[in-house]
Amino acid sequence: MRVVFMGTPDFAVPVLEALVAAGYEVMRVYTQPPRRAGRGKAERPSPVHAAAEAAGIAVETPARFREAVEGFAALRPDVAVVVAYGQILPQAALDVPRLGCFNAHASLLPRWRGAAPIQRAIMAGDAETGVCVMQMEAGLDTGPVLKCEPVPIGPRDTAATLHDALAALSARLIVEVLADMPAPVPQPEEGVTYAAKIDKAEARIDWSRPAAEVSAHVRGLSPFPGAWFEHEGERIKALMAVPEDGAGEPGTAVPGTVLDDALLVACGTGAVRLETLQRAGKGAMAASDLLRGFPVPAGTRLG
């Protein structure tokens, strides 16, 4: 089977590696162009670009895929595997592969179509998420599903932990789909939601919300962009917040008030324990480590 792979971020790398390990002929990889990053603003290839070169696979980086359709068609692929590529494929490209274009999407479709399904599932308090492999069509994540597998969202899961679990699951499911070619099943019309791209403006913690929602907000944005609050004029990111049973009963403290000397913070209802934090210019650290040099005593109001 002649396979073309399209992907860009770390999430897509395990799928590419699984295709190579399974013995598929990955003829070409398409990924986003190198971006300038770091202090020197040097151009850096995408994670998929680096993985493809390491595997000896030719790489294409068109700024607009519409301009690359002719070259893509000349490859005469049997199938295209698309994972977080970052560009919309025109219908002319979707029509090229003999078997179609297959996309691994990190949600239980039709819930959380769109750009940020992992973060949105956690932030919404969903009990589970998963991966669906669908046959692509012109609509946004609307294609029929060939295979789907759920994954529970635990009370301490973050965007980072689910990212890694769902990336590994995507790799397994793509290989299974290519081996079995199950019949695609149309997505149900009920239950459609959209996972809008994360806006940094929504990252500030709203302590007036219930403790479970504050925890979900923090974990869904951990580690990036990071939910944050202000203290002594400094913006501090919270990377793990866990509701604490029996703490912060309604009316006992103004939301945002620190209730002890170990960063238990009152919410609209209940309270959360801030366990992992990050100050500007520093790495993530346990609350106990932060408090040794940056005390936040009981009674403090966090902004």
C-alpha positions in Angstrom: 0.0 0.0 0.0 1.4 3.4 -1.1 0.9 5.8 1.8 1.3 9.6 2.0 1.4 11.1 5.5 0.4 14.6 6.4 1.0 16.0 9.9 2.9 18.6 11.9 3.1 18.5 15.7 4.4 16.1 18.3 0.9 14.5 18.4 1.3 13.2 14.8 4.8 11.7 15.2 3.7 8.3 16.8 1.4 7.7 13.9 4.1 8.2 11.3 6.5 6.0 13.3 3.8 3.3 13.6 3.2 3.3 9.8 7.0 2.9 9.2 7.3 0.1 11.8 4.3 -1.7 10.3 6.1 -1.9 7.0 4.0 0.5 5.0 5.6 2.4 2.1 5.4 6.0 3.2 6.3 7.7 -0.1 6.2 11.3 1.1 5.4 13.4 4.1 3.7 16.8 4.0 4.1 19.1 6.9 3.9 22.8 7.8 6.9 24.9 6.8 9.6 25.5 9.3 8.8 28.3 11.8 11.1 30.8 13.4 11.5 30.1 17.2 13.8 30.5 20.1 16.0 33.5 21.1 17.8 33.5 17.8 14.6 33.2 15.8 16.2 30.4 13.7 13.9 28.3 11.5 12.9 25.0 13.1 11.4 22.2 11.2 8.2 20.7 12.7 8.4 17.5 14.8 6.9 15.5 11.9 9.5 17.0 9.6 12.3 15.9 11.9 10.9 12.4 12.3 10.4 12.0 8.6 14.0 13.0 7.8 15.3 10.6 10.5 13.3 7.8 8.8 14.7 8.8 5.4 11.4 9.9 4.0 11.2 12.9 1.5 9.4 15.9 3.0 7.3 18.6 1.3 6.4 21.8 3.1 4.0 23.8 1.0 2.7 27.0 2.5 -0.6 26.4 0.8 -1.6 22.8 -0.1 -3.7 24.0 -3.0 -0.4 24.7 -4.7 0.8 21.2 -4.1 -2.1 19.1 -5.3 -0.6 18.4 -8.7 2.6 17.0 -7.2 0.5 15.0 -4.6 -1.5 13.5 -7.4 1.6 12.5 -9.3 2.6 10.3 -6.4 -0.5 8.1 -7.1 -1.0 7.2 -3.4 -3.4 4.5 -2.3 -4.2 6.3 0.8 -3.3 9.5 2.7 -3.1 9.5 6.5 -3.7 12.9 8.0 -3.0 13.8 11.7 -3.1 17.4 12.9 -1.7 18.7 9.6 -2.8 22.2 10.1 -4.1 22.9 6.6 -7.5 22.2 5.0 -7.2 19.9 2.1 -9.2 21.0 -1.0 -11.6 18.5 -2.5 -9.2 18.0 -5.4 -6.7 16.6 -2.9 -9.3 14.4 -1.1 -10.1 12.8 -4.4 -6.6 11.8 -5.2 -5.9 8.6 -3.1 -7.5 5.4 -4.4 -8.8 4.5 -0.9 -9.3 8.0 0.4 -7.8 10.2 3.1 -8.0 9.0 6.7 -7.8 11.3 9.6 -7.2 10.4 13.3 -9.1 12.9 15.5 -8.7 13.1 19.2 -12.3 13.0 20.3 -15.4 10.8 20.3 -17.0 12.3 17.2 -19.2 14.1 16.6 -18.3 15.7 20.0 -15.5 18.2 19.8 -14.9 18.6 16.1 -12.3 21.2 15.4 -8.9 22.5 16.6 -8.6 21.8 20.4 -10.6 18.6 21.3 -8.2 17.4 24.0 -8.3 20.7 26.0 -12.0 21.3 25.5 -13.0 17.8 26.7 -11.1 18.3 30.0 -12.3 21.9 30.4 -16.0 20.8 29.9 -15.7 18.1 32.6 -16.2 15.2 30.2 -15.9 11.7 31.7 -14.3 10.3 28.6 -12.7 11.2 25.3 -11.0 9.0 22.7 -9.8 8.7 19.1 -11.9 8.3 16.0 -10.4 7.5 12.6 -12.6 9.0 9.9 -12.7 9.1 6.1 -12.2 12.8 5.3 -14.6 14.9 3.4 -15.0 18.6 2.8 -16.7 19.4 6.1 -14.8 20.1 9.3 -14.4 16.6 10.9 -17.7 15.5 9.5 -16.6 12.4 7.7 -17.8 8.8 8.3 -16.0 6.9 11.1 -14.0 3.7 10.4 -12.9 3.0 14.0 -13.3 4.7 17.3 -12.0 3.9 20.8 -12.9 5.7 24.1 -10.4 6.7 26.8 -11.6 7.8 30.3 -10.6 11.2 31.6 -9.2 10.8 35.1 -9.5 13.4 37.9 -5.8 14.2 37.5 -5.5 14.1 33.7 -4.1 17.2 32.0 -3.9 18.2 28.4 -0.4 16.8 28.4 -1.2 13.4 29.8 -4.2 12.9 27.5 -2.2 14.2 24.5 0.3 11.4 25.0 -2.3 8.7 25.6 -4.4 9.7 22.6 -1.3 10.1 20.3 -0.3 6.5 21.1 -3.9 5.3 20.5 -4.1 7.2 17.2 -1.0 5.3 16.0 -2.5 1.9 16.9 -5.9 2.7 15.4 -4.5 4.0 12.1 -2.5 0.8 11.6 -5.5 -1.3 12.4 -7.7 0.6 10.0 -5.2 0.2 7.2 -4.9 -3.5 7.9 -8.7 -4.2 8.2 -10.3 -1.5 6.1 -13.6 -1.5 8.1 -16.7 0.0 6.5 -17.2 3.7 7.4 -20.2 4.6 9.5 -21.8 8.1 9.2 -21.5 10.2 12.3 -24.8 10.8 14.2 -26.5 14.1 13.7 -27.0 14.6 17.4 -24.3 15.6 19.9 -22.3 17.8 17.7 -20.0 20.2 19.5 -17.0 22.3 18.3 -13.6 22.6 20.0 -12.6 26.2 19.3 -9.0 27.1 19.3 -7.7 28.0 22.7 -7.6 31.8 23.2 -5.1 33.0 25.7 -7.7 35.5 26.9 -9.7 32.6 28.5 -6.7 31.4 30.5 -7.2 33.6 33.6 -8.7 31.6 36.5 -12.2 32.6 37.6 -12.3 31.7 41.3 -16.0 32.3 41.4 -16.7 29.0 39.6 -17.2 25.7 41.4 -14.0 23.9 42.5 -14.6 21.1 40.0 -14.8 23.6 37.1 -11.7 25.5 38.3 -9.8 22.2 38.4 -11.0 21.2 34.9 -10.0 24.6 33.6 -6.5 24.4 35.1 -5.9 20.8 33.9 -7.3 21.5 30.4 -4.8 24.3 29.9 -1.8 22.5 31.4 0.9 23.0 30.4 0.0 25.4 27.6 -1.0 28.1 27.6 -1.4 27.6 31.3 -4.3 28.9 33.5 -3.1 31.8 35.6 -3.8 34.1 38.5 -2.0 37.2 39.9 -0.3 37.6 43.2 1.8 40.6 44.2 1.7 41.9 40.6 3.1 38.7 39.2 1.3 36.3 36.8 1.6 32.7 38.1 0.4 29.7 36.1 -1.4 26.9 37.9 -0.6 23.5 36.2 -2.5 21.2 38.6 -5.4 22.0 40.9 -7.4 19.3 42.7 -10.8 19.8 44.5 -10.5 19.1 48.2 -13.5 17.5 49.9 -15.1 19.4 52.7 -13.1 22.6 52.2 -14.4 26.1 51.2 -18.0 25.7 52.2 -20.2 28.3 50.6 -20.1 31.7 52.5 -17.0 30.9 54.5 -14.6 32.8 52.3 -14.5 35.1 49.3 -13.6 33.1 46.1 -9.8 33.4 45.5 -9.0 33.5 49.2 -6.1 31.3 50.3 -7.5 29.1 53.2 -4.2 27.7 54.6 -0.5 28.0 54.2 -0.3 25.3 51.5 -2.3 27.0 48.7 -5.8 25.7 49.3 -7.9 28.3 47.5 -11.6 29.0 48.0 -13.8 28.8 44.9 -17.5 29.8 44.3 -18.3 26.4 45.9 -15.7 24.3 47.5 -11.9 24.8 47.2 -9.0 23.6 45.2 -5.5 22.6 46.2 -2.9 24.1 43.9 -0.2 21.4 43.6 1.9 22.5 40.6 2.7 26.0 39.6 5.0 28.0 37.4 6.4 31.5 37.9 7.4 33.7 34.9 10.8 32.6 33.5 11.0 29.5 35.7 10.1 25.8 35.3 7.1 24.0 36.8 7.5 23.3 40.5 5.6 21.8 43.4 3.6 24.2 45.5 5.8 23.4 48.5 8.9 24.4 46.5 7.3 27.7 45.3 6.2 28.6 48.8 9.7 28.3 50.3 10.8 31.4 48.4 7.5 33.0 47.7 5.1 32.7 50.6 1.4 32.9 50.0 -0.1 32.9 53.5 -3.7 32.1 54.5 -6.0 35.0 54.0 -4.3 36.2 50.8 -6.6 37.1 48.0 -5.5 35.8 44.6 -6.3 37.9 41.5 
